[in-house]
Amino acid sequence: MDQNRRLGVFIVGAQKADTAALYEYLKMHSQVAACDQKELHFFTCDNLYRKGNDYYHSLFPVDAGENILFDMSTSYLVNHNAPMRIRAYNRDAKIIVILTDAVSRTYPAWNMYRRPYGEDRNYFFQYLNLCQVDSRTFARRPDDSWLDFSTYIDHET
């Protein structure tokens, strides 16, 4: 990717709102170029953001030509730094937001997280450390909260 060129489209959305499907469809379009990784978290993860635009651009195809480049990261929807950082990066960027019904995404979200939680109880806190986010502001769920969906909901309320 030309290091002077800026991405012009950012797609943010709620988890389990079919962002993965949209990402795959957009990658198939002949006038669109995307990196191989769907969620870069560049504008939300302080540790990555400090690496700068050259690092960010290195994640995208060098042969993108005039194709539309986009970044799709669900974390951009919930992180207070992301909108300001995206605007500083490209004042004219377009941001597309994908939302879904909160109730209908609850079970798929639980199902998505229970496997990594079962493999490593600290996986989320390791991600926070990678991004250098102060994890003391996050409450750790009780160990039994992931056993079944009903227990998970009980701990959520």
C-alpha positions, -999 to +999 in steps of 0.1 A: +000+000+000+012+035-008+024+049+025+009+083+016-026+069+010-051+068+037-079+043+043-113+059+036-138+035+050-141+021+085-168-004+094-176-007+131-203-028+146-216-048+175-202-083+179-224-109+164-240-084+140-229-103+109-197-081+105-178-113+095-202-120+066-200-084+054-162-085+056-161-117+035-185-102+009-165-070+006-133-089+001-148-106-029-155-073-047-131-064-075-128-027-064-121-034-027-089-044-010-087-056+026-060-070+049-061-107+057-071-101+093-106-088+099-102-070+133-070-050+135-080-030+166-054-004+155-073+026+167-084+011+200-053-008+211-028+018+225+001-005+220-007-009+183-016+027+177+018+038+190+034+019+162+022+045+138+006+048+104+035+030+086+029-001+107-009+002+101-004+006+064+019-024+063-011-046+072-028-039+039-020-053+004+009-034-012-008-039-046-042-023-037-040+002-065-070+025-066-092-001-048-112+010-018-094+001+014-114-006+046-108-016+082-134-035+101-130-037+138-159-041+163-139-025+190-141+008+173-178+010+183-172+008+220-138+025+225-139+062+232-105+068+215-114+053+182-136+080+166-110+108+175-081+087+162-099+078+130-107+115+124-071+125+131-060+098+107-084+108+079-108+136+084-129+126+054-132+089+063-166+073+061-177+052+091-203+026+086-220+013+118-236-021+120-260-027+149-281-056+160-307-064+187-289-067+220-311-096+232-307-117+200-269-113+201-266-125+238-266-162+232-242-161+202-218-139+222-218-163+251-212-192+228-183-173+212-166-165+245-171-197+264-145-217+244-115-193+249-126-188+285-126-225+291-091-228+276-076-198+295-095-179+322-072-149+317-076-146+279-095-113+280-070-098+305-041-108+282-058-089+254-061-058+277-025-061+286-015-063+249-035-031+243-021-016+276-056-010+290-058-008+328-076-041+336-084-030+371-116-013+358-130-047+346-147-071+369-137-108+366-166-131+362-170-159+386-156-192+373-190-209+371-206-181+350-195-198+318-209-232+326-242-226+310-262-198+294-286-194+323-258-189+348-241-165+325-273-144+323-277-145+361-242-130+365-249-104+338-278-089+356 
